[in-house]
Structure formats: structure tokens, C-alpha cells
């Protein structure tokens, strides 16, 4: 019976609160750096996608204006 009670104990670790706070601060700093890097990468990807979409819209608008000019030019001259 005593052996069963000894096996059911939950292991516990005692850490100095100052050491815990230091480690927690380091982990928060690391998390901040990772989050900043991820946001920079996402922003660069967003700029590239936005540029590509802008080029496509510009090309479509140019083609439409060209077709409109071609269709109207015989009437004007």
C-alpha cells in the first residue's frame, strides 16, 4: 500500500522566482523577435502580390482603352 502511494505522487520542481522571471523575459524577447521577422516577411509578400495585381489591372485597363480607341477612331476620321 505504501508503494502505491509513493508512485502516485506528482513530481514538482522548485525554481527561484528571479531565475524564472529572467527566463520568462528572455523567452518574451525571443517571441517578439520572431513575431517581428514574420511580420516583415508577410509585408514583403503582400507588397509583391499587390504589385503584381496592379500590373494586371493596368494591363487590362490599357487593353480596354486601346480597343475603345480602335473602335471609335473610324467614326472620328
C-alpha positions in Angstrom: 0.0 0.0 0.0 2.8 2.4 0.8 4.4 1.7 -2.6 1.2 2.7 -4.5 1.1 6.0 -2.6 4.7 6.7 -3.5 4.1 6.1 -7.2 1.1 8.4 -7.3 3.0 11.5 -6.2 3.2 14.2 -8.7 6.8 15.4 -9.3 7.4 19.0 -8.5 10.3 21.4 -9.3 11.1 24.4 -7.2 12.6 27.3 -9.0 13.8 30.6 -7.7 11.3 33.3 -8.8 14.1 35.6 -10.0 15.5 32.9 -12.3 12.0 32.1 -13.6 11.4 35.8 -14.3 14.8 36.1 -16.2 14.0 33.1 -18.3 10.4 34.3 -19.0 11.8 37.7 -20.1 14.3 36.1 -22.4 11.5 33.9 -23.9 9.3 37.0 -24.4 12.2 38.8 -26.2 12.7 35.8 -28.5 9.0 35.7 -29.2 9.0 39.4 -30.1 11.9 39.0 -32.5 10.2 36.0 -34.2 6.9 37.9 -34.5 8.7 41.0 -35.9 10.5 38.8 -38.5 7.3 37.0 -39.5 5.5 40.3 -40.0 8.3 41.7 -42.1 8.2 38.6 -44.3 4.5 38.8 -44.6 4.7 42.5 -45.5 7.2 41.9 -48.3 5.0 39.1 -49.7 2.0 41.4 -49.6 3.9 44.2 -51.5 4.9 41.7 -54.2 1.3 40.4 -54.6 -0.1 44.0 -54.7 2.4 45.0 -57.3 1.5 42.0 -59.5 -2.2 42.7 -59.2 -1.6 46.4 -60.0 0.3 45.4 -63.2 -2.5 43.1 -64.2 -5.2 45.8 -63.6 -3.0 48.3 -65.6 -2.6 45.9 -68.5 -6.4 45.2 -68.6 -7.2 49.0 -68.5 -4.7 49.7 -71.2 -6.1 47.0 -73.5 -9.6 48.2 -72.9 -8.6 51.8 -73.8 -6.8 50.6 -76.9 -9.8 48.6 -78.0 -12.1 51.6 -77.3 -9.8 53.9 -79.3 -9.7 51.4 -82.2 -13.5 51.1 -82.3 -14.0 54.9 -82.1 -11.2 56.1 -84.4 -13.1 55.2 -87.7 -16.0 57.3 -86.6 -13.8 60.3 -85.8 -11.9 60.3 -89.1 
